[in-house]
Amino acid sequence: MNRVVALMCCLLAFIAPAIAKLTSGFDYRVGILDADLVCIVSQQAPDVFKVDEVFLATGPAVETIRLPGFQLATEQKYGPDIVEPITPNTRILMYLRRKKDAPSSWEVLDYGLSFSWVQNPEQTQQLRSFAEKGVDLRRRFEAASDIRDPLRRTTALWPFLDMTACGPEVARRAEEFLKSAAPVSGDYFAEHFDKLPYDQRMDLLRDAGEYGGDRLHETVKEFISEQEKIFDDYASANKLGDELNQKQWYSLPPHVSDSTGYVYYGAAGLAKYHNREDLPVFREIGMWGVKYGMDQPSEAALDAFRDMPDEENLPVIAAIRERFKRGTYGVITDQPDGLLKFETLQALETHIYVKSIPQLVPFLEDDGFSEEAENTLTKIVGRDLGQKSGPWLAWYEAH
């Protein structure tokens, strides 16, 4: 059984060979949701493949497939690739779709990765097994997504979030359907929140606001607070001080280090509610990150501030900028102006307040950010005072 990588490219008017490279193993789940045709083929002529068996087809019957320049190659760790011949005995399983700009032409899905081959027809059953499992997964997913009742649809789609069983691609598609069922899916998420595996909870948490629902909104806020307390209690009990150093960070128990990730993802998900009443929560999260020298919670706060500007955010933005100039976790950053500089400016760009001026002026001295800073300052003042800090600070002092 071979796993292949297909590379199909065009140079000017010429078609270069599309080379499939052996890699770590065919994944029957990748590409299956977008396939117009799942079939086993054999070569009829150069670039032309006869369809021997069809497992799924969304259009009229297809007898042959043309794939210009198609070859099979085995990638070598050292030395040139070995091109494997396509013989009369070669059988290839392909996940195909019609090209958008040329519906009569076909392309292999997943950037040419969605196929596998055997060189002995007696091994074709292995390809059939892949195809049957892939088509079964698609049929089950389609049946779940076609349910009209939002709660029943949410319940039916939820198992497809399991990346281990269904793969990342199917899980992502399930997320899209579940978000379209908000706020019902948000209520379901909240109901099952405590039972979710760590990885799945982290993955869903960052988009919590897109699932909606008051119940999930409150659940996420409470969860963030609980995770902060886990870290605070450990830091206090172990006399870690306000700022962790690198050694202390890497010696944290798993549940304590996990709590920081939960705060970050929780804040990201909470921000997607775009609820201005949550701003005090984000200010607290931003300062919590400053306290321990953890940039990710503070970054999440800056993202929320960018979308929900308020004058009361400004002291927190200033504290974040000042703290992370010197790095994080006790490690001095090699970035010239520290961490979160871009994120800080992004937040300040929406804060069109006179009190923002002292924080914006330093960005005028940075060629990479000066234009954005000057544009924001101009919006605040009402006219452009140039690229030097003096006139802007003078205007600020006068007002």
C-alpha positions in Angstrom: 0.0 0.0 0.0 1.4 3.4 -1.0 0.7 6.9 0.1 1.1 9.5 -2.6 1.6 13.2 -2.9 0.6 14.7 -6.1 2.1 17.9 -7.5 0.3 19.4 -10.5 1.6 22.6 -11.8 1.6 24.6 -14.9 4.6 26.6 -16.3 3.6 29.2 -18.9 1.8 27.2 -21.6 3.4 23.8 -20.7 2.1 21.2 -18.3 4.8 19.9 -16.0 4.6 16.3 -14.7 2.4 15.9 -11.7 4.4 13.8 -9.4 2.9 11.8 -6.5 5.3 11.2 -3.7 5.1 8.4 -1.2 4.7 9.6 2.3 3.4 8.3 5.6 0.0 6.8 4.8 -3.2 7.5 3.0 -5.9 9.1 5.1 -9.4 8.1 3.8 -11.0 11.0 5.7 -9.1 13.8 3.9 -11.0 15.2 1.0 -13.9 12.9 1.3 -16.5 15.7 2.0 -15.6 17.6 -1.1 -15.2 14.7 -3.5 -17.3 14.6 -6.7 -16.0 11.2 -7.5 -14.4 8.4 -5.5 -13.1 5.6 -7.7 -10.5 3.0 -8.4 -8.8 3.5 -11.7 -6.2 1.8 -14.0 -4.2 3.5 -16.7 -5.7 3.2 -20.2 -3.1 5.4 -21.9 -0.6 8.1 -20.9 -2.5 10.7 -18.8 -5.7 8.8 -19.2 -7.2 6.5 -16.6 -10.1 4.1 -16.9 -12.6 4.1 -14.1 -12.9 0.5 -12.9 -15.0 1.0 -9.7 -17.1 3.8 -8.4 -17.9 4.3 -4.7 -19.3 7.8 -4.9 -20.4 10.1 -7.8 -22.3 13.3 -7.7 -22.8 13.7 -11.4 -23.2 11.6 -14.6 -21.3 8.3 -15.0 -17.7 8.7 -15.8 -15.7 6.2 -17.9 -12.3 7.8 -18.1 -10.4 10.5 -16.2 -7.7 12.6 -17.8 -4.8 13.8 -15.6 -2.1 15.4 -17.7 1.5 14.6 -16.6 0.5 12.3 -13.8 3.3 10.1 -12.4 4.0 8.2 -9.2 7.2 8.7 -7.3 8.7 7.5 -4.0 10.4 10.3 -2.1 13.9 9.3 -0.9 15.5 10.8 2.2 18.8 11.0 0.4 19.2 11.2 -3.4 16.7 11.6 -6.2 13.1 10.4 -6.0 12.3 7.0 -7.5 9.6 7.2 -10.1 7.4 4.1 -9.9 5.9 2.9 -13.2 2.2 2.7 -13.7 1.7 -0.8 -15.2 -1.4 -2.6 -16.4 -1.6 -4.1 -12.9 -1.5 -0.8 -11.0 -4.7 0.2 -9.3 -5.2 3.7 -7.9 -7.9 5.0 -5.5 -8.6 8.6 -6.2 -10.7 11.3 -4.5 -11.5 13.7 -7.3 -13.5 16.9 -7.9 -14.3 18.8 -11.0 -12.3 22.0 -11.6 -14.2 25.1 -10.9 -12.9 26.9 -14.0 -13.1 23.9 -16.2 -16.0 21.5 -15.1 -15.1 18.9 -17.7 -11.6 18.5 -16.1 -10.7 16.8 -12.9 -8.3 17.4 -10.1 -7.2 15.2 -7.1 -8.3 16.7 -3.8 -6.2 17.9 -0.9 -3.6 19.5 -3.2 -3.1 16.2 -5.0 -2.7 14.2 -1.9 -6.0 12.3 -1.8 -5.1 9.0 -3.5 -3.3 5.8 -3.0 -2.2 2.8 -5.1 -1.3 -0.8 -5.2 0.8 -2.6 -7.8 -0.9 -6.0 -7.5 -4.6 -6.2 -8.4 -5.0 -8.8 -5.7 -4.4 -6.0 -3.1 -7.2 -3.9 -4.5 -9.4 -4.8 -1.6 -7.2 -2.6 0.6 -8.2 0.4 -1.7 -11.9 -0.6 -1.5 -11.7 -0.7 2.3 -10.4 2.9 2.3 -13.0 4.1 -0.2 -15.9 2.4 1.7 -14.8 3.9 5.0 -14.5 7.3 3.5 -17.9 7.2 1.8 -19.5 5.9 5.0 -18.1 8.8 6.9 -19.4 11.2 4.4 -22.9 9.6 4.3 -23.1 9.8 8.1 -22.0 13.4 8.1 -24.4 14.4 5.5 -27.3 12.7 7.3 -26.5 14.6 10.5 -26.1 18.0 8.8 -29.4 17.6 6.9 -31.4 17.3 10.1 -33.7 20.3 10.2 -34.3 20.6 14.0 -31.4 22.6 15.4 -31.1 20.7 18.6 -31.3 17.3 16.9 -28.8 18.5 14.3 -26.4 19.7 17.0 -26.7 16.4 18.9 -26.0 14.4 15.7 -23.1 16.5 14.5 -21.3 16.7 17.9 -19.5 13.3 17.5 -17.9 14.5 14.3 -15.9 17.0 16.4 -13.7 14.1 17.4 -10.5 14.6 15.4 -9.1 11.3 16.3 -12.0 9.4 14.9 -13.1 11.8 12.1 -9.9 13.8 11.3 -9.3 17.5 11.4 -11.0 18.3 8.1 -14.3 16.7 9.1 -14.1 18.2 12.5 -13.7 21.7 11.1 -16.7 21.2 8.8 -18.8 20.0 11.8 -17.7 23.2 13.6 -19.0 25.3 10.7 -22.4 23.6 10.8 -22.6 23.9 14.6 -21.9 27.6 14.5 -24.7 28.1 12.1 -27.0 26.5 14.7 -26.2 29.2 17.4 -27.4 29.7 20.1 -28.7 26.1 20.3 -25.2 24.7 19.8 -23.9 27.1 22.4 -26.4 25.8 25.0 -25.4 22.2 24.1 -21.7 23.2 24.4 -22.3 24.6 27.9 -24.3 21.5 28.9 -21.4 19.2 28.0 -18.6 21.6 28.9 -17.2 19.7 31.9 -17.2 16.4 30.1 -15.2 17.5 27.0 -11.7 16.1 26.5 -8.9 18.7 27.0 -8.0 19.0 23.3 -11.6 19.3 22.2 -12.5 21.8 24.8 -9.5 24.0 24.0 -10.3 23.8 20.3 -14.0 24.8 20.8 -13.3 27.3 23.6 -11.5 29.8 21.3 -14.6 30.2 19.2 -17.2 30.1 22.0 -18.9 33.4 21.0 -19.6 32.0 17.6 -21.7 29.2 19.2 -23.6 31.8 21.1 -26.0 31.5 24.0 -26.2 33.2 27.4 -25.6 29.9 29.1 -22.2 29.3 27.4 -21.3 33.0 27.9 -21.6 32.7 31.6 -20.0 29.2 31.6 -16.9 30.6 29.8 -16.6 33.6 32.2 -16.8 31.3 35.2 -14.3 28.9 33.7 -11.7 31.6 33.1 -12.1 32.7 36.7 -11.6 29.2 37.9 -8.5 28.7 35.8 -6.9 31.9 37.1 -7.6 30.8 40.6 -5.8 27.4 40.0 -2.8 29.3 38.9 -3.0 32.0 41.6 -3.3 29.3 44.3 -0.3 27.4 43.1 1.8 30.5 42.7 0.9 31.6 46.3 1.4 28.2 47.8 4.8 27.9 46.2 5.9 31.5 46.7 6.6 32.0 43.0 6.3 35.8 43.2 4.6 37.9 40.7 6.7 37.1 37.7 7.7 33.5 36.7 11.2 32.7 35.4 11.8 30.1 32.8 12.8 27.3 35.2 9.6 27.9 37.3 7.4 27.8 34.2 8.8 24.5 33.0 8.4 22.9 36.4 4.7 23.7 36.7 2.4 20.7 37.2 0.3 19.9 34.1 -3.0 21.1 35.5 -1.4 24.5 36.4 0.3 25.0 33.1 -2.9 24.0 31.4 -4.8 26.7 33.3 -2.9 29.4 31.5 -3.8 28.0 28.1 -7.4 27.8 29.2 -7.4 31.4 30.2 -6.0 32.4 26.8 -8.5 30.3 24.8 -11.3 31.2 27.0 -10.6 35.0 26.6 -10.4 34.5 22.8 -13.8 32.8 22.8 -15.4 35.3 25.2 -14.2 38.1 22.9 -16.2 36.7 20.0 -19.4 37.5 21.9 -18.5 41.2 21.3 -20.2 42.0 24.5 -19.0 45.4 25.9 -20.2 44.4 29.4 -17.3 41.9 29.4 -14.7 44.6 29.2 -14.0 44.6 32.9 -13.2 40.9 32.6 -10.8 41.5 29.7 -9.0 44.3 31.7 -8.6 41.9 34.6 -7.2 39.2 32.2 -4.8 41.7 30.7 -3.4 42.7 34.0 -3.3 39.0 35.2 -1.0 38.3 32.2 1.1 41.4 33.2 1.3 40.2 36.8 2.9 36.9 35.9 4.7 38.0 32.7 2.5 35.7 30.5 2.0 37.3 27.1 -0.9 35.2 25.8 -3.6 36.3 28.2 -2.6 39.9 27.7 -2.6 39.3 23.9 -6.2 38.0 24.2 -7.1 41.2 26.1 -5.6 43.4 23.4 -7.6 41.6 20.8 -10.8 42.3 22.7 -9.9 45.9 23.2 -9.3 46.3 19.5 -12.9 45.2 18.8 -14.4 47.0 21.8 -12.6 50.4 22.3 -13.1 52.2 25.5 -11.1 54.9 27.3 -10.9 52.7 30.4 -8.9 50.1 28.4 -6.0 52.6 27.9 -4.2 52.1 31.3 -4.3 48.3 30.7 -2.9 48.7 27.2 -0.1 50.9 28.5 0.7 48.3 31.2 0.8 45.5 28.7 3.1 47.4 26.4 5.5 48.4 29.1 5.7 44.9 30.7 6.3 42.9 27.5 9.0 45.2 26.1 11.4 43.0 28.0 10.0 39.5 27.1 8.1 36.9 28.9 8.5 34.2 31.6 11.7 35.9 32.7 13.3 35.4 29.2 14.6 38.6 27.6 13.1 38.8 24.0 15.4 39.2 21.0 12.8 41.3 19.3 14.0 44.9 19.2 10.9 46.4 20.9 9.7 43.5 22.9 6.5 41.4 22.5 3.0 42.4 21.5 4.0 45.7 19.8 1.9 45.0 16.8 -1.0 43.8 18.9 -0.8 47.0 21.0 -0.9 49.3 18.0 -3.8 47.4 16.6 -5.7 48.0 19.8 -4.7 51.7 19.9 -5.8 52.2 16.3 -9.5 51.8 17.4 -9.1 53.9 20.5 -9.8 57.3 19.0 -9.4 59.3 22.2 -7.2 62.2 23.2 -5.8 60.1 26.0 -4.4 57.6 23.5 -1.9 60.1 22.1 1.0 59.5 24.6 0.8 55.8 23.8 0.6 56.3 20.0 3.4 58.9 19.7 6.3 56.4 20.3 5.2 54.4 17.3 6.0 57.4 15.0 9.7 56.5 15.5 9.3 53.0 14.0 9.3 52.8 10.2 7.2 49.7 10.4 4.4 51.3 12.3 4.7 55.0 11.8 2.2 55.3 9.1 -0.5 53.6 11.1 0.3 55.6 14.2 0.2 58.9 12.2 -3.1 58.0 10.6 -4.7 57.2 14.0 -3.3 60.4 15.6 -4.7 62.4 12.7 -8.2 60.9 13.3 -7.9 62.0 17.0 -6.6 65.5 16.4 -8.5 66.3 13.2 -5.4 67.2 11.2 -2.0 65.7 10.4 0.8 67.2 12.5 3.6 65.2 10.8 5.9 62.4 11.6 7.7 64.0 14.6 6.4 63.5 18.1 6.8 67.1 19.3 3.8 68.6 17.6 1.5 65.8 18.7 2.6 66.0 22.3 2.3 69.8 22.3 -1.2 69.5 21.0 -2.0 66.9 23.7 -0.6 69.1 26.5 -2.8 72.0 25.2 -5.9 69.9 25.3 
